[in-house]
Amino acid sequence: MLRHALPLFAALALIGLAGATYVSVQGPVNANLTDNGFIYLGKVGPGESFYVLASATTTNASGSVVNIGWDRLEAVNLPNGWSMQASPLYENPMKLKISVPYNISGTYNLTIRAVNVGNYSRLGNLTFTAQVDVTNNVFNVSVSPRNISAGVGQPVDINVKVVNTGIADEPFNISAQGLPAWNFSDDVIALHSRTSSFVYPVYVNEPGVYPFNLTITSATGHLVQNEYPIKFSVVASLYNDYSAIGNGVVLSPVIFEPVYAIDYLLSYLMGSGNGQ
C-alpha cells in the first residue's frame, strides 16, 4: 500500500512546489529558490564587486503568475565590512550589487531578500542564503609571444589572455614599462566566468634590442599585478637605412660622402619602385 502511495506523494509535492512563491535567480548562476532556500554563487576576489540578478516575475500562493511581483532585491545582515546597493524599485531583472572588503578570505553566507513593497501582491518577502568563496585565486593570465621582432616603426601585437573564474567583471590595465618614449596603456574588462583575449600593440622607432616588462594590473591591484619580461628586437631594413642617409644621417667620415650620394640615389629609386 505504501509503495503505491509514493508516486502520489511525489506528484502532490510537485504540485505544491509549482504553486509556491519563488524567486528566479539569473546570475551569476541560475536557480529557482523558495523561501529559506540556498544557492552557491561562486568565487570572488577581495575588494571586488559582483551582481546578483533575479527576475521580478513569480507566482503567488494560489499559483497565479505575478509579472512584477518582486519590487526590490536587497542583502541584509551582511558580514562586517561588506556593502550592498539594492536594486532600483521595479527594475526587471533586479540587479543587486554586493561589494567585498579588502584583506579577507574564506567562505561567507549572505542573506538576500526579495521584497514585495507594501505587500501589494500579497507575496510578503522571500529570503534565501547565498554562499560565496572569497579568494585571490580568480584569474589566470598568459602573455605571448615573449620574444618579438619587427622593423623600425612596425607595430607588433602581444596577445594577453585572461581566464576569469570568478563572479565579478574585473577591469584591467595593460601597459609596457621600459620602452623608450612609450606611455600607451589600455583599459579592458575581463568578464566573469569567461576567457577574454586582448591585443596590445608595441613599436619602436630606433633599431636595437629592447627588454621591457608588460604589466597587467587589475583594478583591485593586489589580485593581479604581474610583470611579464619581453625582448623586442627592432631591426633596420635596407630601405630604412638608405632613407636615413638621405635625411642627413652620417654613418662614416666625410671622405665617404660620394658613397652617401649613391646610397641616397638607391634609396630614392627603391622608394619609387615601391610607389613612394
Backbone torsions as a table, in degrees:
resi	resn	phi	psi	omega
1	MET	NA	-46.3	179.9
2	LEU	-63.9	-37.3	-179.4
3	ARG	-62.2	-38.7	-179.5
4	HIS	-75.0	-21.4	-178.2
5	ALA	-82.1	-20.6	-176.4
6	LEU	-59.5	-46.5	177.8
7	PRO	-59.3	-35.7	179.0
8	LEU	-65.0	-43.2	178.5
9	PHE	-62.2	-40.6	179.6
10	ALA	-63.6	-42.3	179.6
11	ALA	-64.0	-41.4	178.3
12	LEU	-63.9	-36.4	178.8
13	ALA	-65.1	-41.0	178.9
14	LEU	-65.0	-40.5	178.4
15	ILE	-62.2	-40.9	179.0
16	GLY	-63.8	-40.0	179.8
17	LEU	-67.1	-39.5	-179.2
18	ALA	-63.1	-30.9	-178.4
19	GLY	-91.9	-0.1	-176.4
20	ALA	-81.9	151.7	172.8
21	THR	-73.7	137.2	-175.7
22	TYR	-143.4	169.2	169.6
23	VAL	-124.0	132.8	-178.2
24	SER	-98.4	103.4	178.3
25	VAL	-78.7	131.8	-175.2
26	GLN	-116.7	-3.4	179.0
27	GLY	-176.6	148.3	4.3
28	PRO	-75.7	-8.0	171.9
29	VAL	-129.1	168.4	-177.1
30	ASN	-109.5	135.6	176.2
31	ALA	-170.6	148.6	170.9
32	ASN	-102.7	121.2	-173.4
33	LEU	-119.9	136.7	171.1
34	THR	-94.0	178.3	-177.4
35	ASP	-57.6	137.2	-178.2
36	ASN	67.0	23.2	177.3
37	GLY	-75.3	176.5	-177.6
38	PHE	-136.0	142.4	176.8
39	ILE	-146.1	139.4	173.7
40	TYR	-98.8	121.4	-175.4
41	LEU	-87.4	-37.7	-179.4
42	GLY	132.6	-155.4	-175.9
43	LYS	-102.0	147.1	176.3
44	VAL	-143.4	147.0	-179.7
45	GLY	-87.5	152.5	174.3
46	PRO	-57.2	135.9	179.2
47	GLY	84.1	-4.2	-179.6
48	GLU	-88.7	165.5	173.3
49	SER	-124.3	145.3	178.5
50	PHE	-138.9	166.3	-177.9
51	TYR	-116.5	141.3	169.2
52	VAL	-109.2	120.6	-179.0
53	LEU	-106.0	140.0	178.0
54	ALA	-149.0	148.0	178.8
55	SER	-76.5	146.3	175.8
56	ALA	-80.9	-9.9	-177.7
57	THR	-84.8	140.5	178.2
58	THR	-155.9	-171.1	172.8
59	THR	-122.6	151.5	177.1
60	ASN	-89.1	-174.8	-174.6
61	ALA	-62.3	-25.8	179.9
62	SER	-89.5	-1.5	178.8
63	GLY	92.5	1.5	178.5
64	SER	-77.1	141.1	-179.4
65	VAL	-75.2	134.5	175.9
66	VAL	-119.6	108.5	-171.8
67	ASN	-63.5	-44.8	176.3
68	ILE	-116.9	70.3	-179.2
69	GLY	-83.4	-44.5	178.2
70	TRP	-92.8	131.6	-176.5
71	ASP	-101.0	-22.2	-177.3
72	ARG	-156.4	146.2	173.6
73	LEU	-117.0	128.8	-175.6
74	GLU	-143.3	162.1	175.1
75	ALA	-109.5	140.0	-179.2
76	VAL	-128.2	152.8	178.0
77	ASN	53.3	48.4	179.7
78	LEU	-70.0	153.4	175.0
79	PRO	-61.2	160.4	-177.9
80	ASN	-57.5	130.2	177.0
81	GLY	92.2	-15.0	177.5
82	TRP	-79.5	157.1	176.6
83	SER	-142.7	162.9	-178.7
84	MET	-146.9	156.1	169.6
85	GLN	-123.1	112.4	-179.4
86	ALA	-63.7	155.7	177.6
87	SER	-65.4	146.7	175.4
88	PRO	-61.5	151.3	-179.9
89	LEU	-58.3	134.8	173.0
90	TYR	67.1	20.5	175.1
91	GLU	-79.0	140.5	179.0
92	ASN	-144.8	113.4	3.8
93	PRO	-74.4	155.4	177.7
94	MET	-76.3	139.4	-178.3
95	LYS	-126.2	106.9	177.8
96	LEU	-96.9	126.3	179.0
97	LYS	-100.9	130.1	178.7
98	ILE	-124.5	130.4	-178.7
99	SER	-111.8	135.0	-176.6
100	VAL	-99.6	136.2	177.7
101	PRO	-70.1	162.2	175.8
102	TYR	-75.5	161.9	170.0
103	ASN	60.5	37.1	172.5
104	ILE	-130.7	161.7	174.0
105	SER	-156.9	162.3	179.2
106	GLY	124.5	-174.3	-179.4
107	THR	-102.2	131.5	-175.8
108	TYR	-129.7	141.6	173.9
109	ASN	-105.3	128.3	-179.0
110	LEU	-114.5	141.4	176.6
111	THR	-98.8	119.9	-178.6
112	ILE	-116.2	140.7	-173.9
113	ARG	-129.2	130.5	170.1
114	ALA	-95.2	129.1	-170.6
115	VAL	-115.8	131.4	167.9
116	ASN	-101.1	97.6	-172.0
117	VAL	-59.2	127.8	-179.9
118	GLY	68.8	6.1	-178.3
119	ASN	53.9	36.1	-175.3
120	TYR	-61.9	-37.7	-179.0
121	SER	-94.4	9.5	179.0
122	ARG	59.7	40.6	179.1
123	LEU	-104.5	-21.4	-173.5
124	GLY	68.1	-148.7	175.9
125	ASN	-116.7	150.6	177.0
126	LEU	-124.9	127.3	179.4
127	THR	-116.7	147.9	174.9
128	PHE	-145.2	161.5	-180.0
129	THR	-99.6	129.0	176.4
130	ALA	-115.5	126.4	-178.4
131	GLN	-106.6	137.8	176.6
132	VAL	-134.6	149.7	172.1
133	ASP	-103.4	124.3	177.6
134	VAL	-97.0	119.0	-175.2
135	THR	-155.2	154.2	174.5
136	ASN	-76.8	-15.1	-174.4
137	ASN	-85.6	70.1	-179.6
138	VAL	-125.3	0.8	-178.6
139	PHE	-138.4	144.0	165.9
140	ASN	-125.3	128.0	-177.0
141	VAL	-122.7	136.2	174.6
142	SER	-133.0	147.3	-177.9
143	VAL	-129.9	132.6	177.3
144	SER	-155.2	151.0	-7.8
145	PRO	-79.1	167.5	-179.2
146	ARG	-101.5	-14.5	172.8
147	ASN	-123.4	118.4	-176.4
148	ILE	-128.7	156.9	178.0
149	SER	-147.6	150.7	-179.8
150	ALA	-165.9	169.5	173.3
151	GLY	-78.4	170.7	179.8
152	VAL	-60.3	127.8	176.8
153	GLY	76.1	4.1	-179.6
154	GLN	-93.6	121.2	-179.1
155	PRO	-71.6	144.5	175.3
156	VAL	-124.3	135.5	-179.3
157	ASP	-88.6	130.9	171.2
158	ILE	-105.7	130.6	-176.8
159	ASN	-95.4	127.9	178.9
160	VAL	-118.5	122.7	179.1
161	LYS	-116.7	126.6	179.8
162	VAL	-117.5	119.9	174.5
163	VAL	-99.9	109.3	-178.1
164	ASN	-97.9	106.0	-179.4
165	THR	-94.1	4.0	-179.4
166	GLY	-94.0	-172.9	-177.0
167	ILE	-107.8	6.7	179.3
168	ALA	-109.9	142.4	171.8
169	ASP	-82.9	116.3	-170.2
170	GLU	-108.1	125.7	172.6
171	PRO	-74.9	141.6	177.5
172	PHE	-127.9	155.3	171.5
173	ASN	-119.4	129.7	177.7
174	ILE	-112.0	127.7	-179.1
175	SER	-148.4	163.9	178.5
176	ALA	-117.2	130.6	179.7
177	GLN	-116.2	121.2	176.3
178	GLY	118.7	-9.7	176.1
179	LEU	-85.2	139.4	-176.6
180	PRO	-64.3	133.1	175.6
181	ALA	55.0	32.9	-177.8
182	TRP	-109.5	123.6	-179.7
183	ASN	-138.1	22.6	-178.5
184	PHE	-86.2	130.3	174.5
185	SER	-131.7	158.1	-175.1
186	ASP	-130.2	128.2	176.4
187	ASP	-98.0	126.2	-177.8
188	VAL	-132.9	169.9	178.1
189	ILE	-128.6	125.9	175.0
190	ALA	-95.3	113.3	-177.0
191	LEU	-72.1	149.8	-175.6
192	HIS	-66.8	143.4	176.5
193	SER	58.9	30.2	-180.0
194	ARG	-139.4	164.0	171.3
195	THR	-102.4	123.2	-178.5
196	SER	-116.4	134.8	-179.6
197	SER	-115.9	137.1	-178.7
198	PHE	-131.5	153.7	178.4
199	VAL	-117.5	128.4	179.7
200	TYR	-121.3	110.5	-177.9
201	PRO	-86.5	144.3	174.8
202	VAL	-134.1	152.5	172.4
203	TYR	-157.8	161.2	179.6
204	VAL	-136.4	143.9	-175.3
205	ASN	-97.2	6.5	177.6
206	GLU	-133.3	140.4	178.7
207	PRO	-67.0	153.0	179.1
208	GLY	149.9	-179.2	176.1
209	VAL	-111.2	123.1	-172.5
210	TYR	-122.1	101.9	170.4
211	PRO	-79.0	133.5	178.3
212	PHE	-148.2	170.7	179.4
213	ASN	-113.1	129.0	169.7
214	LEU	-89.5	121.8	-174.1
215	THR	-106.8	127.8	176.7
216	ILE	-114.2	118.3	-176.4
217	THR	-128.3	128.2	175.6
218	SER	-84.4	160.9	179.9
219	ALA	-61.2	-31.4	174.3
220	THR	-97.8	66.8	-165.4
221	GLY	-28.4	-39.1	-175.5
222	HIS	-72.0	-13.9	179.1
223	LEU	-70.7	-54.7	177.2
224	VAL	-137.3	116.2	175.7
225	GLN	-148.6	74.2	-173.0
226	ASN	-110.2	150.5	174.7
227	GLU	-117.3	132.4	-178.2
228	TYR	-116.7	111.1	-178.1
229	PRO	-68.0	133.7	-179.4
230	ILE	-133.4	140.3	175.3
231	LYS	-107.9	123.6	-177.1
232	PHE	-113.2	112.6	178.4
233	SER	-99.4	116.1	-179.0
234	VAL	-107.0	118.1	-173.3
235	VAL	-112.3	132.3	177.2
236	ALA	-80.7	131.5	177.1
237	SER	-82.6	163.5	179.1
238	LEU	-60.3	-41.9	178.9
239	TYR	-63.1	-42.4	179.0
240	ASN	-63.1	-39.9	178.0
241	ASP	-62.3	-45.3	-179.8
242	TYR	-64.4	-40.2	178.6
243	SER	-63.7	-38.3	178.5
244	ALA	-62.9	-39.2	178.2
245	ILE	-61.3	-45.2	-179.9
246	GLY	-63.5	-23.5	179.3
247	ASN	-91.0	9.8	172.2
248	GLY	102.5	10.1	178.0
249	VAL	-78.5	121.4	-177.7
250	VAL	-93.1	123.5	-176.4
251	LEU	-103.7	-15.6	-178.1
252	SER	-158.4	176.5	-174.6
253	PRO	-58.2	165.6	-175.4
254	VAL	-60.9	-23.9	-177.6
255	ILE	-60.2	-21.4	-177.7
256	PHE	-98.1	17.3	-178.4
257	GLU	-56.9	-37.0	176.2
258	PRO	-59.0	-33.9	178.6
259	VAL	-65.8	-36.4	178.3
260	TYR	-59.8	-40.0	-178.5
261	ALA	-63.1	-42.6	178.9
262	ILE	-64.9	-43.3	179.5
263	ASP	-62.2	-39.6	179.5
264	TYR	-66.3	-38.5	177.2
265	LEU	-62.0	-42.6	176.6
266	LEU	-60.4	-41.6	178.7
267	SER	-60.5	-42.9	-179.9
268	TYR	-64.6	-44.9	-178.9
269	LEU	-64.1	-41.6	178.4
270	MET	-64.3	-37.7	177.9
271	GLY	-65.8	-37.9	178.0
272	SER	-66.3	-37.5	179.5
273	GLY	-67.6	-25.2	179.3
274	ASN	-93.2	9.4	179.0
275	GLY	80.3	16.5	-178.4
276	GLN	-98.8	NA	NA
